[in-house]
């Protein structure tokens, strides 16, 4: 059990476990492993999605692949026992889903439809199951809300504490624990802001996935992934015959381009559209030339922050001070493509 602030175990306060920076530089430490290579690491993963989008189908299909040791969407899995807590369903409903998804399974996948709540016996139940299954690889809780205990704490504190209990269990056992959760109906430019609850949920999770429909009534959706040990990813998926299929993975280059503010793309287009290969002027001058609804100092910040991306597009960014004015200098560089010199575009 975790200690709350100010609590002691056995009347004695735990000592801090401190490691020096030099020790950390010189000694190898075990890195988090993968249950689904490159997709789901050991630790706590929060999986959020639109209501009735098919999160349970995704969870059960994933559980089957890990239990059988079969690749999931082309990603290798580590075969072992999977405990699936389908706490909003009955065994007959789980049975019907399994009959849709497969003709045969094995005893590695164990399903539960009733369990205690966090802080009221759940962690002990999970521990007892793990003790009896040495090859436990994954636990899926569907849904996270069904195992929560009402709390008088602030929303952030309650979210972080409940997620913290699940993370501590996953870390201690070296497994992947997936908590399936809901998103809000209200949209947002950042899909991760649509997750129901506070930032404490993502703050505690090692990885977060958000499954969202591309359009109302559509079978097509996007799966966005971010986390501590995984790079940001986006997949186009579709729900076909009760199973989520991978359509394509969005390239890293496209994801990087999306993260760049629109005004920076406008600056790149402005430089590329000029006959002269270089331009110098103040941030205000540049704003007047390209347009945009940001302030001059914000434009300067964006250009500096995304100078690496601009460089990849053939635009060199630099600053210089002349006569008391801070000038932005942009230069279109020659880029080499397949061994030939071409103008940066």
N, C-alpha and C positions, 0 to 999 in steps of 0.2 A: 504494500500500500504506500502511496506517496505521502510525504509529510507536507502539511500546510505551513504557511509562514508562521514562525513562532513555536511550532510543535517540535517535540523531541521524541526519539525512540528509546524506550527503556530509561527515560529520565536523563539521557545524555544527548547533547546537541552533536550532530554529525560534523566532523571536521571537513573543511574544504579540500577537495582533491586537486592539487595544483601541479601542473607540469610546466617546466620551463620551455621557452621558445627554442632553446638550443637542443633540448631533449626531443622536442617534436620534429626538429629539422633532421635529427640523426636516426630516429627510430621509426620503423615501419608500423603503421596501424592498419587494422583490417578495415577495408572500405565496404560500404553498403553493397550487398549483392543485388541480383535481379531475380525476380520470379518470372517476369516476361521481359526478355532481354531488350533493353533500350526503350521500354514502354512503362513497366511497373516495377519500381525498385522495392527492396525490403524497407519497411517503415510504414508510415501512415499516408494513405492516399484518400483525398476527398473527391468523390465523384458526384457532381451536381448536374441536374438536367431539368428540362421543362416537365411540368406535370403530365403524366400519361404518355410520355414520349417513348418509353420502352427501356427505362433504366434497368428494370428487373430482368428483362430478356438479355440485355448486355451482360449483366452480372452473372446470370446462370450460364450463358454461353462461355464466358471467360472461365468460370469455375470448371466447366466440363473439359475445356482444353488443357488447363493446368493439371487436373486430375488424371487425364490421359497422357499428358506429356506431349501433346500435339501443338504445332505452331499456331499462334493466334494472329491473324492478319499478316502472316509471314514472319512474325517475331517468335523466336525460339522460347519455349517455356521450360521451367524446371519442374519436372513431374513430382507430385507428392500429394499429401492429403489436403483437402480444401474443406473448410467449415463454412457453410452458407446459412446465415441467419435470415430467413425470409419471413420477417416478423409481421408483415401486413397480409400474409397469405395463409392458406390452408394446405395440408399435404395433398389434397386432391387437385388443387390449382397448380402446385409445384409439379405433380405427376403429369398433368396435362401439358405443361410447358416442356418437360423433359421428352415427352412423346413426340412433340413437334420438332425438337432440336436433334434428337439422336435415336438410333435403333438399339444401341447398346452403350453401356457406361461401365464403370467399375466401382469398387467399394472405397475408392479414394475420396469420392465426393459425398459428404455428409450434410444433410439438410435439417434445419431446426425451424419450428414455427412459433415457439414460445421461449422466452428467456427473461432473466431479471434485468434491472436497469443499472446504469453506471452508478456506483456508490451504494448499491443495494444488492450486490451479489453477482453482477455480470462478470466482473473481472475474475472472481473466484471460479465461476463456471468455465470461462475461457481457459483459465490456468489448469483446471482439472482435465479439460479436453486435451490441451496441449501435452500434459504429462502422460496421457495415454496414447499419444500419436507422435512419435519421435520424428516422423517425416512431415509434420505439418508445415505447409508452405504458404497458405493463404487463408485469411478469414474475411468474409464479406458480411457486412451488417446492412441489411435492407429493411428499414431505413434508419438513419442516424437518429431521427426524432423519436423513434419507438423505444430507444434505450436511454433516453434522457430523463433525469429526475427534476421536477420543478425546483427552482432555486430563487432565493431572495437577492442573489448577487446581481451586479450589473450584467447586462447582456454580454459584454465583452468578456468579463471574468468567468461567467458561466460557460460560454462557448469555449474559452481557452482551457478551462479546467476539465470539461468533459472530453475534449479532443486530446488533452494532455494525458488523460488516463489511458486512452486507446493507443496513443503514440508510445507511451512507456511500455505497454504490453508488447507492442510490435517490435520495439527495439530490444527489449529483454529476450524475446524469443527468436529474434532474427527472421521474422516473417514479414509478409506484406499484409496489411490490414486495410481493406477498402470500406469506407463509410459512405453509403449512398444517401444523397441529400437532394433537396429541391432548389430550384431557382425561382426568383420572383417573375411575375408576368410583365412587369415594367422593364422595358429595354434599357440598354446603356451602351455607350460607345466601347466600353471595356467589358467583355463578357464576364470577367471574373467579379465585377461589381454587381452582377445579377444574383449571386448566391444568397439565399435567405440567411439572415443572421448578421453577425458583426465580423470585422476583420480578424477577430480571434480565431475563426475557423481556418482561414488560409494561413494565418500567422503560425499556427501550430502544426499544420499538415506539412509533410515532406514534399508532397506533390498534389496538385489540384487539377481535376479534369472538369470541363463544362461541356455538356452535350446540348446543342440548341438547334431547333428546326430552322431551315433556311426560309421557309414560308409556311403560313398557316395551312394545315392539311397536307403538307408535302411529306413524302417519305425521305427526302434528302435532309441532311443535317451536317453540322460541323462539330468536330470534337477538338477543343482547344486544351492544351496541356502546358502547365508551367510548374516549376519546382526547384528544389535546392540542388538535386543531383541529376536533373535532366534539363536539356536545353528546351526552350520554347518550341512547341510543335503545333501544327494544325492539320487535321485530317478531314477530308470530305468523305462522308459515310452515307449509307442509305439503308432503310429498314425494309428488307425483302423477306417474305415468308417467315416472319417471326425471328429473323436474325439480322443483326447489324453487319453489313458488308463494307469493307474498305473500298472506296472509289479511287482516291488518290491522296498522296501526302503533299501538302503545300511546301514548295521549296524554301530553303533557308533564305535564299536571296529575296524571294517575294515577301517573306515575313519581315526581313530587315527593311525592305522598302516601305512596307505598311507602317512601320514604327517611326518613320521619318515624317515630321510635320509637313503639311501641304505647302507652306510658304518656302520650305527648303527646296522642294521639287520645283517650285516656281522660279527660284533663284537659278537652279541648274538649267532650266529651260531658257531663262533670260540670257545666261552666258552663252549657251549653245546657239542661240538665235542671233547673236551679234556677229558682225563681220570681223571686228577686231577680236583677237584672242584673249585680251585681258580687260579688266575693269577695276577701277579704284574709286572709292567715295565713302561717304559716311553711311551709317546704318539707315538714317532718315532718307538719304538719296536713294538707297537701294529699295527701301519700302515704297517710295514714290514710283520707282520704275517697275516693280513687280506686283504691287498691290498686296493686300493681306490685312487681316484685322488684328495683328499683333503690334505691340509697341516696339520701338527701335531697339531698346536694350534687350528685349526678349528675342528679337531676330538675331542679334549678336550672339546670344547664348545658344540658340538653336544651331547656328552655323558652326560654332566651336564644338558643340556636342556631337554634331553629325559630320564633322570634317572628314572622318574616315570614309563614310558612305559617299560623300561628294568626291573624294579622291578616287573611289572605285568607279565613279561615273565620269572620270576624266577632268574634274574641276579641282584645282588646288586652291586652298583657302589660307590666307595669312592676314596679319594685322600690322599696321605701322602707324607711327605718330608723326604728323607733319604740321608745323605751325600751330601747335596746340590742339589740333584736331586728330581724333582717332579714326583712321581710315581702314576700311575693309578692302582687301585686294583679292580678286578672283581671277584665275588664269586657266584657260582651256589648254589642257596638256595633250600631247600626242600619245596615244595608247597603242600598244603592240597587240595584234590579234593574229594568232597562228603564225607568228614569225614575221608578219608584215606590219609596217607602220600605217596606222590609220588615225584620222582626226578623232579626238575624244567626242563621243556623242552621249 
